[in-house]
Amino acid sequence: MSTMAVSQAGAGGMTKDERFVILASSLGTVFEWYDFYLYGSLAGIIGAQFFSAYPPATRDIFALLAFAAGFLVRPFGAIVFGRVGDIVGRKYTFLVTILIMGLSTFIVGLLPNAATIGIAAPIILIALRLAQGLALGGEYGGAATYVAEHAPNGKRGYYTSFIQTTATLGLFLSLLVILFTRTATGEADFAAWGWRIPFLVSVLLLGISVWIRLRLNESPIFQKMKDEGKSSKAPLTEAFGNWQNGKLVLLALLGGVMGQGVVWYTGQFYALFFLQSILKVDGYTANLLIAWSLLLGTGFFIVFGVLSDKIGRKPIILGGCLIAALTFFPIFKMITTNANPALEKAIESVKVDVVADPAGCGDLFNPVGTRVFSAPCDTARAYLSGASVRYSTVPGPAGSGVKVVVNGKDVAYANAKDGNPALLAAVQAAGYPKPGDAGIVKMSHPFDIFRPQVAATVGLLFILVIFVTMVYGPIAAMLVELFPTRIRYTSMSLPYHIGNGWFGGLLPATAFAIVASTGDIYAGLWYPVIFASITVVIGFFFLPETKDVDIKAT
């Protein structure tokens, strides 16, 4: 990439070299996100394969937590690879990250399950998830910085918005490969061994990504700074030991990325888990519904990236957080109305009370899945929550046992570990749908989207994706513009990965724990609503607008 080519872009449109930079950076990042999202999309099957020693509910939570482990280490990857990127260079750093990510994913496809090698299986799986998280922590900052440093002033939102599409495209690609493999192998074989195929395919994507990235040159802005001897010798100290820059890191996190992270993961991951685990939509249909919403909505990352070049980053990001916080509850209720109308009707019309001595009822909040409930009051409520039954806890006389009252009728409750047929029959007789109920949304093939029930559900999921594109489309440009070149990779990567890796990545497990502890299928939405609202307030009053910053001069 020559400096001449970059200057030509400033005078006119996007040059051929710049288009290749965006393609190479975006395509490689798509493949990395594909690798990362495979695990999230197949969490249920992976739980059965690698955590089979535990009960199904605990198994699912362990699988989600292993997924979350990859998010937890992302900030550490940001620190490690951000430092390398600010000292050695952008190109070589995100070449290393893609190698780590791709190889870790490929090995998951080969890893024997717990039935074969015992406890070593989940330990190795978690180690591979941690490696993926570390790699992704270094990948995004490198790709976003690399593209932004090739972009002319006034077009950074547009150029970096292509990077912003990569997470959604990676999820979309993973869903497509999963759906194709599921169709080709059948559900039984897919659950037994076919789930490995999408992981193994990643080695082909890795080869393409490495070949493309080897053809890239270093960022011209970074190369010029390095040639002049102005690069940072201690980027971590400069980025976080200096209050002037440290304050910007905190504002970027609390006034921008925190809200963006929870809106993003609600609109994509939590929506998928909500369909499958709460509304009991079959996995094939749920993946197709999300895939269609992503296909329809992905182009809006670029729309909002371009718009942010004109009106600013703040109005779009904070506007998306505000609208999402105000509308998440009604939108998810409408999703229930369309995807599982019998469940919605039952929630409104069937009254279920768990009557027990308060002294025998504990707290069901269990996001890490390590607690084992034994008290009848707790097991009854956990059982109802797992069946998506809305319940209330009613104090009973001191020393009394537990009884479940369904529409005024007492139902015998046996503290059974493997289910409670009498209770299940009672709530289903009262109106709660059975698994596979004909009223639950179901797609017979990928293009079965024109029936009113399917179209309405896709439309609502599409609105959630629009919120995602609003908050995520301009965020890379804003983060790049907040920090100087010498410590840009390090400074922007940390708040991004704390906001997305911690606040966003922990959302599914935490939200489900809130649902279980309250008996309300919508209560988990308070998590994104509260954090998105905090971001709106902090961002509005304290976060600077960055669209007119000349990053070549910093």
C-alpha positions in Angstrom: 0.0 0.0 0.0 1.6 3.3 -1.1 1.2 6.7 0.5 0.2 8.0 -3.0 -2.7 5.6 -3.1 -3.9 6.9 0.3 -3.6 10.5 -0.7 -5.6 9.8 -3.9 -8.4 8.5 -1.7 -8.5 11.7 0.2 -9.0 13.6 -3.0 -11.6 11.3 -4.5 -13.3 8.0 -3.9 -12.0 4.8 -2.5 -8.9 3.5 -4.2 -8.3 -0.1 -5.3 -5.7 -0.5 -2.6 -8.1 0.8 0.0 -10.8 -1.5 -1.1 -8.4 -4.4 -0.7 -7.4 -3.2 2.8 -11.1 -3.2 3.8 -11.8 -6.5 2.1 -8.8 -8.2 3.7 -9.4 -6.8 7.2 -13.1 -7.5 7.0 -12.9 -10.9 5.5 -10.4 -12.1 8.0 -12.5 -10.7 10.9 -15.6 -12.4 9.5 -13.8 -15.7 9.7 -12.6 -15.0 13.2 -16.2 -14.2 14.4 -17.4 -17.3 12.6 -15.0 -19.3 14.7 -16.1 -17.6 17.9 -19.8 -17.8 17.2 -19.9 -21.5 16.3 -19.6 -22.3 20.0 -22.4 -19.9 21.0 -24.8 -21.3 18.4 -24.0 -24.9 19.4 -23.8 -24.3 23.1 -26.6 -26.8 23.9 -25.0 -29.7 21.9 -21.6 -28.8 23.3 -23.0 -28.9 26.8 -24.3 -32.5 26.2 -20.9 -33.5 24.7 -18.5 -32.0 27.2 -20.5 -31.5 30.4 -22.5 -34.8 30.3 -21.8 -35.6 33.9 -24.2 -32.9 35.1 -28.0 -32.6 35.0 -29.4 -30.9 31.8 -30.1 -27.5 33.3 -26.6 -27.3 34.9 -25.1 -28.7 31.7 -26.6 -25.9 29.7 -25.4 -23.2 32.1 -21.9 -24.7 32.1 -21.9 -24.6 28.3 -23.0 -20.9 28.4 -20.3 -20.1 31.0 -17.6 -21.8 28.9 -18.8 -19.6 26.1 -18.7 -16.6 28.4 -15.1 -17.6 29.5 -14.0 -16.6 26.0 -15.5 -13.1 26.6 -14.0 -12.7 30.0 -10.4 -13.0 28.8 -10.9 -10.7 25.8 -9.7 -7.5 27.7 -6.5 -9.4 28.6 -6.1 -10.2 24.9 -6.7 -6.5 24.2 -3.9 -5.5 26.6 -1.4 -8.2 25.3 -2.0 -7.8 21.6 -2.7 -4.1 21.8 0.7 -3.5 23.3 2.3 -5.6 20.5 0.3 -3.8 17.9 1.4 -0.4 19.2 5.1 -1.5 19.3 5.6 -3.9 16.4 2.7 -3.0 14.1 -0.9 -3.6 13.2 -0.4 -6.1 10.3 1.7 -8.7 12.1 -0.4 -8.6 15.3 -3.7 -9.4 13.7 -2.0 -12.1 11.6 -1.0 -13.8 14.8 -4.5 -13.5 16.3 -6.2 -15.1 13.4 -3.8 -18.1 13.5 -4.6 -18.6 17.2 -8.3 -18.3 16.7 -8.4 -20.6 13.7 -6.3 -23.4 15.2 -8.2 -23.3 18.5 -11.5 -23.7 16.6 -10.2 -26.6 14.4 -9.0 -28.5 17.5 -12.5 -28.2 19.1 -13.7 -30.1 16.1 -11.3 -32.9 16.9 -11.6 -32.9 20.7 -12.9 -36.2 22.2 -16.0 -35.7 24.4 -16.4 -36.3 28.1 -17.6 -39.9 27.6 -14.3 -40.7 25.9 -11.7 -38.9 28.0 -13.6 -37.8 31.1 -12.9 -34.5 32.8 -10.0 -33.7 30.5 -12.5 -32.9 27.8 -14.2 -29.9 29.4 -10.8 -28.7 30.7 -9.3 -28.7 27.2 -12.4 -27.1 25.8 -12.3 -24.2 28.2 -8.6 -23.8 27.5 -9.4 -23.5 23.8 -12.2 -21.0 24.5 -9.7 -18.9 26.5 -7.3 -19.0 23.6 -10.1 -17.9 21.3 -11.0 -15.1 23.6 -7.4 -13.8 23.9 -7.0 -13.9 20.1 -10.3 -12.0 19.5 -9.2 -9.5 22.1 -6.3 -8.5 19.8 -8.1 -9.0 16.5 -10.8 -6.3 16.5 -8.7 -3.4 17.6 -6.1 -4.3 15.0 -8.5 -4.5 12.1 -10.5 -1.4 13.1 -7.3 0.6 13.6 -5.7 -0.6 10.4 -8.7 0.3 8.3 -9.3 3.7 10.0 -5.6 4.6 9.5 -6.1 4.1 5.7 -9.3 6.1 5.6 -9.5 9.8 4.6 -10.9 12.3 7.0 -14.7 12.5 6.8 -15.1 8.9 5.7 -13.9 6.9 8.7 -17.4 6.0 9.7 -18.0 4.6 6.2 -14.7 2.7 5.9 -14.8 1.2 9.4 -18.5 0.3 9.1 -17.4 -2.6 6.9 -15.4 -4.0 9.9 -18.6 -3.5 12.0 -20.5 -5.9 9.6 -18.0 -8.7 10.3 -19.4 -9.8 13.7 -22.9 -10.2 12.2 -21.7 -11.7 9.0 -19.6 -14.2 11.0 -22.6 -15.1 13.0 -24.7 -15.4 9.8 -22.0 -17.6 8.2 -21.9 -19.9 11.2 -25.7 -20.2 11.2 -25.7 -21.1 7.5 -23.0 -23.7 7.9 -24.8 -25.2 10.9 -28.1 -25.3 9.1 -26.6 -26.9 6.0 -24.8 -29.5 8.1 -27.9 -30.2 10.2 -30.0 -30.7 7.0 -27.3 -32.9 5.4 -26.8 -35.2 8.4 -30.1 -35.1 10.2 -30.7 -34.0 13.8 -29.7 -37.3 15.4 -26.3 -37.6 13.6 -25.7 -33.9 13.9 -26.0 -34.1 17.7 -23.8 -37.1 17.8 -21.0 -36.1 15.5 -22.1 -33.7 12.7 -21.7 -30.7 15.0 -17.9 -31.1 14.5 -18.1 -30.4 10.8 -18.5 -26.6 11.1 -15.5 -26.5 13.5 -13.4 -28.5 11.1 -14.4 -26.4 8.1 -12.8 -23.4 9.9 -9.3 -24.6 8.8 -10.2 -23.8 5.2 -11.3 -20.3 6.2 -8.1 -19.9 8.2 -6.0 -20.7 5.1 -7.9 -18.1 3.1 -7.6 -15.5 5.8 -3.8 -16.0 6.3 -3.2 -15.9 2.6 -5.1 -12.6 2.2 -3.5 -10.9 5.2 0.1 -11.9 4.2 -0.5 -9.6 1.1 -1.1 -6.5 3.3 1.4 -3.8 4.1 1.7 -1.9 7.4 -0.6 1.0 8.1 0.9 4.1 6.5 0.2 6.3 9.6 1.8 3.8 11.9 4.8 3.2 9.5 5.4 7.0 9.2 5.3 7.4 13.0 7.7 4.4 13.4 10.1 5.7 10.8 10.2 9.0 12.6 11.0 7.2 15.9 7.8 8.5 17.6 6.2 5.1 18.4 5.5 4.3 22.0 8.0 2.3 24.0 5.5 1.6 26.8 2.0 1.8 25.4 0.3 0.3 28.5 1.8 3.0 30.8 0.9 5.8 28.4 -2.6 4.5 27.8 -3.6 3.7 31.4 -1.0 5.3 33.7 -1.8 8.8 32.4 -5.1 10.2 33.8 -5.8 12.3 30.7 -5.9 9.2 28.5 -7.2 6.9 31.3 -10.2 9.2 31.7 -11.0 8.8 27.9 -10.8 5.0 28.3 -13.4 5.1 31.1 -15.7 7.5 29.2 -15.4 5.3 26.1 -16.4 2.3 28.1 -19.2 3.7 30.3 -20.5 6.3 27.9 -20.3 4.3 24.7 -19.2 0.7 24.6 -21.0 -0.7 27.6 -24.5 0.2 26.2 -23.5 -0.8 22.7 -22.4 -4.2 24.1 -25.6 -5.0 25.9 -27.8 -3.8 23.0 -25.7 -5.9 20.5 -25.8 -9.1 22.5 -29.5 -8.7 23.3 -30.4 -8.2 19.6 -28.4 -11.2 18.4 -27.5 -13.8 21.1 -30.1 -13.2 23.7 -32.8 -13.2 21.0 -31.6 -16.6 19.8 -31.5 -18.0 23.3 -34.9 -16.5 24.1 -36.5 -18.2 21.1 -35.0 -21.6 21.9 -34.8 -21.8 25.7 -37.9 -19.8 26.7 -40.3 -19.8 23.8 -39.3 -23.5 22.9 -38.8 -22.8 19.2 -36.9 -25.6 17.6 -33.2 -25.0 16.9 -33.6 -25.2 13.1 -36.3 -22.6 13.0 -34.7 -20.3 15.6 -31.4 -20.2 13.7 -33.3 -19.5 10.4 -35.3 -16.7 12.0 -32.1 -15.0 13.3 -30.3 -15.6 10.0 -33.0 -13.8 8.0 -33.1 -10.9 10.4 -29.3 -10.6 10.1 -29.5 -10.9 6.3 -32.1 -8.1 6.1 -30.4 -5.8 8.6 -26.6 -6.1 8.0 -26.5 -3.4 5.4 -27.5 -0.8 8.0 -24.1 -1.0 9.7 -22.8 0.8 6.7 -25.9 3.2 6.5 -25.3 4.3 10.1 -21.5 4.4 9.6 -22.0 6.8 6.7 -24.6 8.8 8.7 -22.2 9.2 11.6 -19.7 10.9 9.2 -22.4 13.5 8.6 -24.1 14.1 11.9 -21.6 12.6 14.4 -21.0 9.3 16.3 -22.7 10.3 19.6 -26.3 10.9 18.4 -26.5 7.6 16.6 -24.9 5.4 19.3 -26.7 7.0 22.2 -29.9 7.2 20.2 -29.7 3.5 19.5 -29.1 2.7 23.2 -32.1 4.9 24.3 -34.5 3.5 21.8 -33.5 0.0 22.7 -33.9 0.6 26.4 -37.4 2.0 25.9 -38.6 -0.7 23.5 -36.9 -4.0 24.5 -39.8 -5.1 26.8 -42.6 -4.5 24.3 -40.6 -6.0 21.4 -39.8 -9.2 23.2 -43.5 -9.5 24.3 -44.5 -9.1 20.7 -42.0 -11.8 19.7 -43.7 -14.1 22.2 -47.1 -13.2 20.8 -46.1 -14.3 17.3 -43.6 -17.1 18.0 -45.6 -18.9 20.7 -49.1 -17.4 21.1 -50.3 -20.2 23.4 -47.4 -19.4 25.9 -48.3 -15.7 25.9 -52.0 -16.5 26.6 -51.0 -18.9 29.3 -48.7 -16.3 31.0 -51.6 -13.8 31.0 -54.4 -16.2 32.0 -52.9 -19.0 34.1 -52.1 -18.2 37.7 -49.4 -20.4 39.3 -48.4 -20.0 42.9 -45.7 -21.8 44.8 -46.9 -21.8 48.4 -44.2 -22.5 51.0 -42.7 -21.4 54.2 -40.4 -18.5 53.3 -37.7 -20.0 55.6 -37.5 -22.9 53.2 -37.2 -20.7 50.0 -33.7 -19.5 48.9 -32.5 -17.3 46.1 -32.5 -18.9 42.7 -30.0 -16.4 41.1 -27.4 -18.8 39.8 -25.5 -17.3 36.8 -22.5 -19.6 37.2 -24.5 -22.8 37.4 -22.6 -24.2 40.4 -25.4 -24.1 43.0 -27.4 -27.3 43.5 -31.0 -26.7 44.8 -32.4 -29.3 47.2 -35.1 -27.5 49.1 -38.5 -28.3 47.6 -39.5 -24.6 47.3 -36.4 -24.0 45.2 -36.6 -27.1 43.1 -40.3 -26.4 42.4 -39.6 -22.8 41.2 -36.6 -23.9 39.2 -38.7 -26.6 37.5 -41.4 -24.1 36.6 -38.9 -21.6 35.3 -37.3 -24.2 33.1 -40.7 -24.9 31.6 -41.2 -21.1 31.0 -44.1 -21.1 33.5 -44.7 -17.7 35.1 -45.1 -18.2 38.9 -45.4 -16.2 42.1 -44.0 -17.3 45.4 -46.7 -17.1 48.2 -45.7 -17.3 51.9 -47.1 -20.4 53.6 -47.5 -21.2 57.3 -44.3 -21.8 59.2 -43.1 -25.3 58.9 -45.5 -26.1 56.1 -44.5 -28.1 53.1 -44.6 -27.0 49.5 -47.6 -27.0 47.3 -48.1 -25.6 43.8 -51.5 -24.0 43.1 -52.5 -23.8 39.4 -55.6 -21.6 38.8 -56.8 -22.2 42.4 -56.3 -26.0 42.4 -53.6 -27.7 44.5 -51.2 -29.9 42.6 -49.1 -32.5 44.4 -45.5 -31.6 44.1 -42.9 -34.4 44.3 -39.3 -33.2 44.7 -38.3 -35.2 41.6 -34.9 -34.6 40.1 -35.9 -35.8 36.6 -39.2 -34.0 36.3 -42.6 -33.8 37.8 -45.3 -35.3 35.6 -48.2 -34.3 37.7 -47.2 -30.7 37.8 -46.3 -30.6 34.1 -49.7 -32.1 33.2 -51.5 -29.6 35.4 -49.9 -26.5 33.8 -50.3 -27.9 30.3 -54.0 -28.7 31.0 -54.4 -25.1 32.2 -53.1 -23.8 28.9 -49.3 -23.9 28.8 -48.2 -25.4 25.4 -46.4 -28.7 25.1 -43.0 -28.9 23.3 -43.6 -29.0 19.6 -47.1 -27.5 19.9 -48.5 -26.7 16.5 -48.9 -23.0 17.4 -45.2 -22.5 18.0 -43.5 -20.8 15.0 -41.8 -23.4 12.7 -40.1 -23.1 9.4 -40.1 -26.1 7.0 -37.3 -24.8 4.8 -35.0 -21.7 4.6 -37.3 -19.7 2.3 -40.5 -20.4 4.3 -40.7 -16.7 5.4 -43.9 -15.5 3.8 -46.4 -17.0 6.2 -47.7 -14.2 8.6 -46.4 -15.8 11.8 -42.9 -16.3 10.4 -42.8 -12.9 8.7 -43.9 -11.1 11.8 -41.3 -12.8 14.0 -38.5 -12.0 11.4 -39.8 -8.4 11.3 -39.5 -8.0 15.1 -36.0 -9.6 15.1 -35.0 -7.3 12.3 -35.9 -4.3 14.5 -33.6 -5.6 17.1 -30.8 -5.9 14.5 -31.5 -2.3 13.5 -30.7 -1.3 17.1 -27.5 -3.3 16.9 -26.5 -1.5 13.7 -27.2 1.9 15.2 -25.0 1.3 18.2 -22.3 -0.8 16.5 -21.9 0.8 13.1 -20.1 4.0 14.3 -18.4 2.6 17.4 -15.1 1.7 15.7 -14.6 5.2 14.2 -15.4 6.8 17.5 -12.9 4.6 19.4 -10.1 5.2 16.9 -10.7 8.9 16.9 -10.6 9.2 20.7 -6.9 8.1 21.0 -3.6 9.1 19.5 -1.7 6.9 17.0 1.1 5.9 19.3 -1.2 4.2 21.8 -4.4 3.8 19.7 -4.4 0.0 19.4 -4.0 -0.5 23.2 -6.3 2.3 24.3 -9.3 1.5 22.0 -9.1 -2.3 22.5 -9.5 -2.4 26.2 -12.8 -0.5 26.6 -14.2 -2.2 23.6 -13.6 -5.7 24.9 -14.7 -4.9 28.5 -17.9 -3.4 27.1 -18.5 -6.3 24.7 -16.7 -9.1 26.4 -17.9 -8.5 30.0 -21.1 -6.5 29.9 -22.2 -8.1 26.6 -20.7 -11.6 26.9 -22.1 -12.2 30.4 -25.6 -11.1 29.3 -27.1 -14.5 28.3 -26.2 -16.4 31.5 -27.0 -13.5 33.8 -30.3 -12.8 32.1 -31.4 -16.4 32.3 -30.5 -16.5 35.9 -32.7 -13.4 36.5 -35.6 -15.2 34.7 -35.2 -18.3 36.9 -35.0 -16.3 40.1 -38.1 -14.2 39.4 -40.4 -16.5 37.5 -40.9 -13.8 34.8 -39.7 -14.7 31.3 -39.0 -11.0 30.5 -37.2 -10.1 33.7 -33.8 -10.8 32.1 -34.3 -7.8 29.9 -33.7 -5.5 32.9 -30.0 -6.3 32.4 -29.6 -4.6 29.0 -32.1 -1.9 29.8 -30.3 -0.6 32.9 -26.8 -0.7 31.3 -28.0 0.9 28.1 -29.7 3.7 30.1 -26.5 4.4 32.1 -24.6 4.7 28.9 -27.1 7.2 27.5 -26.7 9.5 30.6 -22.9 9.3 30.8 -22.4 9.5 27.1 -24.7 12.5 26.7 -23.0 14.6 29.4 -19.4 13.5 29.2 -18.4 11.7 26.0 -16.8 14.1 23.4 -17.9 14.0 19.7 -15.0 12.8 17.6 -16.1 12.8 13.9 -14.0 15.9 13.0 -10.8 14.6 14.6 -7.8 14.3 12.2 -6.2 11.0 13.4 -3.2 11.6 11.1 -2.3 14.6 13.2 -2.4 12.7 16.5 
